[in-house]
Amino acid sequence: MIAYKKLGMLLLKEGHTAEAKKSLEKYMSFNPRKRDKEMIGNILKTLR
């Protein structure tokens, strides 16, 4: 589960936004902790 978050953040850093979005959405499907949910949710909002 955490691997999807780490991969998504790495892809985002490298500029691969479409792939980052997919990984981060997959991470969110595992119902992460509240803090992560808010942070990743905000990142995903900017990628739409």
Buried (B, 14 or more C-beta within 10 A) or exposed (E): EEEBBEBBBEBBEEEBEEBBBBBBBBBBEEEBEEEBEEBBEEBBEEEE
